[in-house]
Amino acid sequence: MKFKAELKPIIRPTWAVHLIIPDKVATHFKKAGIKRIIVKINQSVEYPAAFIPTGKGNFFVNVNKEIRKKLDVDVGDKVEVEIVEDKSKYGMPMPEEFQELLYQDIEGDKLFHDLTPGRQRSLLHIIGKPKSMDIRIRKGLIILNHLKAHNGKIDYLTLNQDFKDGKDIF
């Protein structure tokens, strides 16, 4: 579904800029039971997202700084938005490097797939963000080692330290 929207600021510590989803669009997706979406802005930049409730009966999606920079837009600008159902398995792209690590590590694969979908998405985001293939592989290895060392649980403070300590993993 397509619509036009204005980038608006959010006065919350977690999020900075968002797009309000028109009620008609949100209702269409909610009635269909669709929670994960792909947002495409100005027919160029697309990213996975989810409808976030405002607490006032309507919904929004975040537009982070990186996306705004790519689009050369900011608060107050009007943009064209297209939303489609995210039919991917994880609601986030699976980095090829991590998929290969999962194929090679049966225990790590099981621990990753035992996580909730939200935690899987968080880890895929962490792994997929770097542009360097070497860094994506390193992050994937650190995450799998972390899951094994913590019985399939994630302690984000420890994981962040693991990333710092594991800079020389290869």
C-alpha positions as CSV (number, residue, x, y, z in Angstrom):
1,M,0.0,0.0,0.0
2,K,1.2,3.5,-0.9
3,F,0.7,6.8,0.9
4,K,2.5,10.1,1.6
5,A,3.6,11.0,5.1
6,E,5.6,13.6,6.9
7,L,8.7,12.7,9.0
8,K,7.9,13.6,12.6
9,P,10.1,13.8,15.7
10,I,9.4,11.5,18.6
11,I,10.0,12.7,22.1
12,R,11.1,9.4,23.5
13,P,14.6,8.3,24.5
14,T,14.4,5.1,22.3
15,W,13.3,6.6,18.9
16,A,14.0,9.8,17.2
17,V,12.1,10.2,13.9
18,H,9.0,8.3,12.6
19,L,6.2,8.1,10.1
20,I,2.6,7.8,11.3
21,I,0.8,5.0,9.4
22,P,-2.6,6.0,8.1
23,D,-5.4,4.2,9.9
24,K,-6.6,2.6,6.6
25,V,-3.2,1.1,6.0
26,A,-2.7,-0.1,9.5
27,T,-6.1,-1.6,9.6
28,H,-5.5,-3.5,6.4
29,F,-2.3,-5.1,7.7
30,K,-3.6,-5.8,11.2
31,K,-6.8,-7.5,9.8
32,A,-4.6,-9.7,7.7
33,G,-2.5,-10.6,10.8
34,I,0.6,-9.1,9.3
35,K,3.1,-7.9,11.9
36,R,6.4,-7.6,10.0
37,I,6.6,-5.3,7.0
38,I,9.0,-3.9,4.4
39,V,8.9,-0.1,4.2
40,K,10.1,1.6,1.0
41,I,10.6,5.3,1.0
42,N,10.7,7.6,-2.0
43,Q,10.9,4.5,-4.3
44,S,14.5,3.9,-3.3
45,V,15.4,2.9,0.3
46,E,13.7,-0.1,1.8
47,Y,14.0,-1.7,5.2
48,P,12.3,-4.3,7.4
49,A,10.1,-2.9,10.2
50,A,7.1,-3.5,12.4
51,F,4.1,-1.4,13.3
52,I,4.7,0.3,16.6
53,P,1.7,1.5,18.6
54,T,1.6,5.2,19.6
55,G,-0.5,4.5,22.6
56,K,-3.2,6.6,21.1
57,G,-4.8,4.0,18.8
58,N,-2.6,4.5,15.8
59,F,0.8,3.2,14.6
60,F,4.2,4.4,13.4
61,V,7.4,3.1,11.9
62,N,10.9,4.4,12.7
63,V,13.1,6.1,10.2
64,N,16.6,6.0,11.5
65,K,19.4,8.5,10.8
66,E,21.2,6.2,8.3
67,I,18.0,5.9,6.2
68,R,17.3,9.7,6.4
69,K,20.9,10.4,5.3
70,K,20.6,8.1,2.3
71,L,17.4,9.8,1.3
72,D,18.6,13.3,2.2
73,V,15.5,13.9,4.2
74,D,14.8,15.1,7.7
75,V,12.0,16.0,10.2
76,G,9.2,17.9,8.4
77,D,9.9,16.5,4.9
78,K,7.1,14.7,3.1
79,V,8.0,11.3,1.6
80,E,6.3,8.7,-0.5
81,V,5.9,5.4,1.5
82,E,5.1,1.9,0.2
83,I,4.5,-0.9,2.7
84,V,4.3,-4.6,1.8
85,E,4.3,-7.7,3.9
86,D,7.7,-9.0,4.9
87,K,7.5,-12.7,3.9
88,S,11.1,-13.4,4.9
89,K,11.7,-16.2,7.4
90,Y,13.3,-14.0,10.1
91,G,11.8,-10.5,9.4
92,M,15.4,-9.4,8.7
93,P,17.8,-10.4,6.0
94,M,20.0,-13.5,6.8
95,P,23.6,-12.5,6.1
96,E,25.2,-15.2,3.8
97,E,28.2,-15.5,6.1
98,F,26.1,-16.3,9.1
99,Q,24.0,-18.8,7.2
100,E,27.2,-20.6,6.3
101,L,28.3,-20.5,9.9
102,L,25.0,-22.1,11.0
103,Y,25.4,-24.8,8.4
104,Q,28.8,-25.7,9.8
105,D,27.9,-25.5,13.5
106,I,25.0,-27.8,14.4
107,E,24.9,-26.8,18.1
108,G,25.1,-23.0,17.2
109,D,22.3,-23.5,14.7
110,K,20.1,-25.1,17.3
111,L,20.8,-22.4,19.9
112,F,20.1,-19.6,17.4
113,H,16.9,-21.2,16.2
114,D,15.7,-21.8,19.8
115,L,15.8,-18.0,20.4
116,T,12.6,-15.9,20.1
117,P,12.0,-14.4,16.6
118,G,12.8,-10.9,18.1
119,R,16.1,-12.0,19.5
120,Q,17.0,-13.7,16.2
121,R,16.2,-10.4,14.4
122,S,18.4,-8.5,16.8
123,L,21.3,-10.8,16.2
124,L,20.8,-10.8,12.5
125,H,20.8,-7.0,12.6
126,I,24.1,-6.9,14.5
127,I,25.7,-9.3,12.1
128,G,24.4,-7.8,8.9
129,K,25.1,-4.1,9.7
130,P,28.9,-4.1,8.9
131,K,29.9,-3.7,5.3
132,S,33.0,-5.8,5.7
133,M,32.5,-9.6,5.1
134,D,35.3,-10.3,7.6
135,I,33.6,-8.3,10.3
136,R,30.2,-10.0,9.6
137,I,32.0,-13.4,9.9
138,R,33.7,-12.4,13.1
139,K,30.5,-11.1,14.7
140,G,28.7,-14.3,13.7
141,L,31.4,-16.4,15.3
142,I,31.4,-14.4,18.5
143,I,27.6,-14.6,18.7
144,L,27.6,-18.4,18.3
145,N,30.4,-18.8,20.9
146,H,28.4,-16.5,23.2
147,L,25.3,-18.6,22.8
148,K,27.2,-21.8,23.6
149,A,29.0,-20.3,26.6
150,H,25.6,-19.0,28.0
151,N,23.4,-22.1,27.4
152,G,21.6,-20.4,24.5
153,K,20.9,-17.2,26.5
154,I,22.0,-13.7,25.5
155,D,23.6,-11.3,28.0
156,Y,23.9,-8.2,25.9
157,L,26.5,-6.5,28.2
158,T,28.7,-9.6,28.0
159,L,28.1,-9.9,24.3
160,N,29.3,-6.4,23.7
161,Q,32.4,-7.1,25.8
162,D,32.8,-10.3,23.7
163,F,32.8,-8.1,20.6
164,K,35.5,-5.9,22.0
165,D,37.6,-8.8,23.3
166,G,37.2,-10.8,20.0
167,K,38.6,-8.1,17.6
168,D,41.5,-10.4,16.9
169,I,39.5,-13.6,16.4
170,F,41.1,-14.0,13.0
